[in-house]
């Protein structure tokens, strides 16, 4: 059974954590992204589907390539960030179910059509994208998730050799520059969007 986190940890992951628009020059390394992935992969997905596919963009050439497909101010954020990650989802996640969900070998046949697989792939990759943000924060990094980009062009440019993979969202990654954040937007009180029945 888990133990409650202390206030410092809760602040780091949730309460004082922010989405950053700019970063320090501290680089992101292969070891950093592997550490983030090793945490995020432990988050729950339906039937351990693990449908997210991550492209970690570290080189300036590929950051520029990705930035060219982003809209508005997102392009400059991607160009200047130490790293960005494309969180995608694999419509053929079922190919891996015999390995990832071994106690039900027939599970790969439960989603026979792309139409039946799509909501599962998208939902679970979105969960894993959220786990990416939490894992990055837990390890002392900051993120800037975004959805302003041309999905079809990103798919062609970065998943062209994986036709079953589609982009979900993008996030920048680094050590955040506090001067780049805007004032925190309002968060709703419990009673506004919750019911207990």
VOPAGU-2260 file (C-alpha; in pm, 1 decimal, decimal comma):
REM VOPAGU-2260
SITE   aa  ch    i         X         Y         Z
SITE  UNK   A    0       0,0       0,0       0,0
SITE  UNK   A    1     127,2     343,6     -93,1
SITE  UNK   A    2     216,0     618,8     152,7
SITE  UNK   A    3      92,3     978,9     114,0
SITE  UNK   A    4     345,7    1210,8     -45,0
SITE  UNK   A    5     467,4    1507,8     152,8
SITE  UNK   A    6     379,9    1866,2      60,8
SITE  UNK   A    7     707,6    1922,5    -122,5
SITE  UNK   A    8     634,5    1630,0    -354,7
SITE  UNK   A    9     272,0    1735,0    -407,1
SITE  UNK   A   10     384,1    2088,6    -489,7
SITE  UNK   A   11     644,3    1956,6    -735,5
SITE  UNK   A   12     398,6    1736,9    -920,5
SITE  UNK   A   13      77,2    1941,1    -893,5
SITE  UNK   A   14      27,3    2249,6    -681,4
SITE  UNK   A   15     314,9    2476,3    -782,5
SITE  UNK   A   16     410,2    2298,8   -1106,5
SITE  UNK   A   17     347,4    2499,8   -1421,3
SITE  UNK   A   18     341,4    2461,5   -1799,0
SITE  UNK   A   19     649,5    2641,9   -1926,9
SITE  UNK   A   20     688,9    2854,4   -2238,3
SITE  UNK   A   21    1068,3    2879,2   -2210,6
SITE  UNK   A   22    1360,8    2693,9   -2059,0
SITE  UNK   A   23    1717,1    2733,0   -1937,7
SITE  UNK   A   24    2002,3    2609,9   -2157,0
SITE  UNK   A   25    2040,9    2289,8   -1954,5
SITE  UNK   A   26    2035,4    2005,6   -2209,2
SITE  UNK   A   27    1814,4    1698,5   -2195,6
SITE  UNK   A   28    2007,9    1374,0   -2234,8
SITE  UNK   A   29    1930,3    1021,4   -2346,8
SITE  UNK   A   30    1960,9     914,7   -1983,3
SITE  UNK   A   31    1703,4    1178,6   -1883,3
SITE  UNK   A   32    1442,2    1062,6   -2131,9
SITE  UNK   A   33    1497,5     698,3   -2046,3
SITE  UNK   A   34    1447,1     780,0   -1677,4
SITE  UNK   A   35    1123,2     962,5   -1759,0
SITE  UNK   A   36    1000,1     672,8   -1972,2
SITE  UNK   A   37    1089,5     415,9   -1706,8
SITE  UNK   A   38     852,4     597,4   -1469,5
SITE  UNK   A   39     567,7     680,2   -1706,2
SITE  UNK   A   40     539,6     324,9   -1839,8
SITE  UNK   A   41     435,7     213,1   -1491,5
SITE  UNK   A   42     112,3     415,3   -1505,8
SITE  UNK   A   43    -202,1     210,1   -1565,4
SITE  UNK   A   44    -350,6     161,8   -1910,4
SITE  UNK   A   45    -649,2     -52,1   -2000,1
SITE  UNK   A   46    -532,8    -414,6   -2029,0
SITE  UNK   A   47    -175,0    -280,6   -2017,3
SITE  UNK   A   48    -224,5    -172,2   -2378,7
SITE  UNK   A   49      69,0      71,9   -2369,3
SITE  UNK   A   50     -56,0     227,4   -2693,4
SITE  UNK   A   51     153,4     545,8   -2671,5
SITE  UNK   A   52     449,8     586,0   -2904,3
SITE  UNK   A   53     700,7     857,0   -2813,9
SITE  UNK   A   54     935,2    1044,4   -3043,2
SITE  UNK   A   55    1190,9    1234,2   -2834,5
SITE  UNK   A   56    1319,7    1526,8   -3038,4
SITE  UNK   A   57    1665,6    1636,3   -2923,0
SITE  UNK   A   58    1851,8    1754,8   -3234,3
SITE  UNK   A   59    1806,7    2110,7   -3355,7
SITE  UNK   A   60    1744,4    1983,6   -3708,1
SITE  UNK   A   61    1446,6    1779,1   -3594,6
SITE  UNK   A   62    1322,2    2049,2   -3356,8
SITE  UNK   A   63    1314,6    2286,9   -3654,5
SITE  UNK   A   64    1137,0    2023,3   -3863,3
SITE  UNK   A   65     872,7    1981,6   -3593,8
SITE  UNK   A   66     843,7    2355,4   -3532,1
SITE  UNK   A   67     765,1    2411,4   -3901,6
SITE  UNK   A   68     449,3    2203,7   -3848,2
SITE  UNK   A   69     334,1    2390,2   -3537,1
SITE  UNK   A   70     109,6    2693,8   -3526,7
SITE  UNK   A   71     148,0    3037,4   -3372,2
SITE  UNK   A   72     390,6    3075,2   -3084,0
SITE  UNK   A   73     425,1    2697,3   -3048,1
SITE  UNK   A   74     681,2    2689,9   -3328,6
SITE  UNK   A   75     926,5    2914,6   -3145,5
SITE  UNK   A   76     873,7    2725,6   -2818,9
SITE  UNK   A   77     971,2    2400,6   -2991,3
SITE  UNK   A   78    1274,6    2554,0   -3162,1
SITE  UNK   A   79    1414,8    2695,4   -2838,9
SITE  UNK   A   80    1332,2    2414,4   -2593,6
SITE  UNK   A   81    1609,1    2168,9   -2502,0
SITE  UNK   A   82    1379,7    1887,3   -2617,2
SITE  UNK   A   83    1031,7    1811,0   -2736,6
SITE  UNK   A   84     835,9    1488,2   -2739,1
SITE  UNK   A   85     564,1    1378,8   -2977,4
SITE  UNK   A   86     313,9    1158,3   -2799,4
SITE  UNK   A   87     147,9     934,1   -3054,9
SITE  UNK   A   88     -82,4     633,5   -3045,7
SITE  UNK   A   89     -54,6     303,3   -3227,6
SITE  UNK   A   90    -373,8     172,6   -3384,2
SITE  UNK   A   91    -206,5    -168,3   -3397,0
SITE  UNK   A   92    -138,6    -183,8   -3023,3
SITE  UNK   A   93    -306,9    -524,8   -3030,6
SITE  UNK   A   94       3,7    -672,8   -3195,9
SITE  UNK   A   95     178,7    -638,1   -2860,1
SITE  UNK   A   96     -99,6    -770,0   -2634,1
SITE  UNK   A   97      32,8   -1128,9   -2627,5
SITE  UNK   A   98     347,0    -987,1   -2465,5
SITE  UNK   A   99     188,2    -714,9   -2252,2
SITE  UNK   A  100    -132,1    -898,6   -2149,2
SITE  UNK   A  101      -7,5   -1259,7   -2152,0
SITE  UNK   A  102    -273,9   -1414,3   -1930,2
SITE  UNK   A  103    -529,7   -1361,3   -2210,1
SITE  UNK   A  104    -357,0   -1468,4   -2533,1
SITE  UNK   A  105    -678,8   -1415,3   -2728,2
SITE  UNK   A  106    -697,4   -1046,8   -2628,0
SITE  UNK   A  107    -537,7    -933,3   -2952,7
SITE  UNK   A  108    -855,2   -1052,4   -3128,5
SITE  UNK   A  109   -1092,3    -848,8   -2911,3
SITE  UNK   A  110   -1046,1    -537,2   -3126,4
SITE  UNK   A  111   -1077,1    -666,6   -3483,0
SITE  UNK   A  112   -1119,4    -334,9   -3665,0
SITE  UNK   A  113    -935,5      -5,6   -3670,5
SITE  UNK   A  114   -1260,4     160,8   -3566,6
SITE  UNK   A  115   -1277,6     -55,2   -3253,6
SITE  UNK   A  116    -910,3       5,7   -3170,8
SITE  UNK   A  117    -900,6     382,1   -3220,4
SITE  UNK   A  118   -1075,2     498,3   -2897,5
SITE  UNK   A  119    -863,4     261,2   -2687,8
SITE  UNK   A  120    -539,3     370,4   -2854,4
SITE  UNK   A  121    -621,8     739,0   -2820,5
SITE  UNK   A  122    -749,4     716,5   -2462,2
SITE  UNK   A  123    -455,4     517,3   -2331,4
SITE  UNK   A  124    -195,1     727,0   -2512,8
SITE  UNK   A  125    -354,1    1035,3   -2359,6
SITE  UNK   A  126    -321,3     875,7   -2016,0
SITE  UNK   A  127      42,7     796,1   -2089,8
SITE  UNK   A  128      99,3    1152,8   -2203,8
SITE  UNK   A  129     -29,1    1267,2   -1866,6
SITE  UNK   A  130     202,8    1021,4   -1696,8
SITE  UNK   A  131     489,2    1169,7   -1900,4
SITE  UNK   A  132     415,3    1514,1   -1754,1
SITE  UNK   A  133     397,6    1380,2   -1398,3
SITE  UNK   A  134     711,7    1167,5   -1439,5
SITE  UNK   A  135     907,4    1459,0   -1583,8
SITE  UNK   A  136     800,8    1682,3   -1294,3
SITE  UNK   A  137     883,8    1412,6   -1039,4
SITE  UNK   A  138    1237,9    1394,8   -1179,5
SITE  UNK   A  139    1288,6    1771,2   -1166,9
SITE  UNK   A  140    1203,4    1860,5   -1526,6
SITE  UNK   A  141     934,9    2087,9   -1669,1
SITE  UNK   A  142     702,5    2053,3   -1965,6
SITE  UNK   A  143     494,5    2260,0   -2203,2
SITE  UNK   A  144     218,3    2042,9   -2354,2
SITE  UNK   A  145      51,1    2175,5   -2668,3
SITE  UNK   A  146    -199,3    2080,4   -2934,7
SITE  UNK   A  147    -145,9    2358,4   -3190,2
SITE  UNK   A  148      12,7    2169,7   -3480,9
SITE  UNK   A  149     -78,5    1994,3   -3805,8
SITE  UNK   A  150    -139,1    1634,5   -3701,1
SITE  UNK   A  151    -141,3    1495,5   -4054,4
SITE  UNK   A  152     191,1    1658,1   -4142,7
SITE  UNK   A  153     349,6    1551,2   -3812,8
SITE  UNK   A  154     231,6    1196,1   -3879,0
SITE  UNK   A  155     384,9    1205,3   -4226,3
SITE  UNK   A  156     712,8    1358,9   -4108,9
SITE  UNK   A  157     770,7    1158,1   -3791,2
SITE  UNK   A  158     560,2     842,0   -3824,8
SITE  UNK   A  159     584,9     793,4   -4199,6
SITE  UNK   A  160     747,7     453,4   -4152,1
SITE  UNK   A  161     478,1     353,3   -3898,9
SITE  UNK   A  162     146,3     396,9   -4082,9
SITE  UNK   A  163     -54,5     269,8   -3786,2
SITE  UNK   A  164      71,7     549,8   -3556,8
SITE  UNK   A  165     -99,3     889,5   -3523,6
SITE  UNK   A  166      11,1    1195,0   -3326,6
SITE  UNK   A  167    -188,8    1289,9   -3017,9
SITE  UNK   A  168      -9,5    1591,9   -2871,2
SITE  UNK   A  169     334,2    1748,8   -2834,8
SITE  UNK   A  170     520,8    1871,8   -2529,5
SITE  UNK   A  171     838,2    2066,7   -2483,1
SITE  UNK   A  172    1074,8    1945,1   -2211,4
SITE  UNK   A  173    1355,6    2098,6   -2009,3
SITE  UNK   A  174    1436,8    2295,8   -1697,0
SITE  UNK   A  175    1176,9    2570,2   -1697,9
SITE  UNK   A  176    1257,3    2941,2   -1699,1
SITE  UNK   A  177    1026,8    3092,0   -1432,4
SITE  UNK   A  178    1005,6    3419,5   -1626,5
SITE  UNK   A  179     831,2    3235,2   -1912,2
SITE  UNK   A  180     514,6    3140,4   -1724,6
SITE  UNK   A  181     193,7    3341,4   -1720,9
SITE  UNK   A  182      -5,7    3400,4   -1402,3
SITE  UNK   A  183    -184,2    3081,7   -1302,1
SITE  UNK   A  184    -531,3    3051,5   -1447,4
SITE  UNK   A  185    -829,8    2982,9   -1221,9
SITE  UNK   A  186    -898,5    2631,6   -1100,5
SITE  UNK   A  187   -1259,0    2539,2   -1017,1
SITE  UNK   A  188   -1380,8    2460,8    -669,3
SITE  UNK   A  189   -1495,6    2104,3    -605,7
SITE  UNK   A  190   -1866,2    2188,5    -617,0
SITE  UNK   A  191   -1845,2    2342,2    -962,8
SITE  UNK   A  192   -1775,2    2025,4   -1162,6
SITE  UNK   A  193   -1826,8    1739,7    -918,4
SITE  UNK   A  194   -2121,7    1543,5    -785,3
SITE  UNK   A  195   -2122,5    1283,6    -509,3
SITE  UNK   A  196   -2414,7    1044,7    -551,5
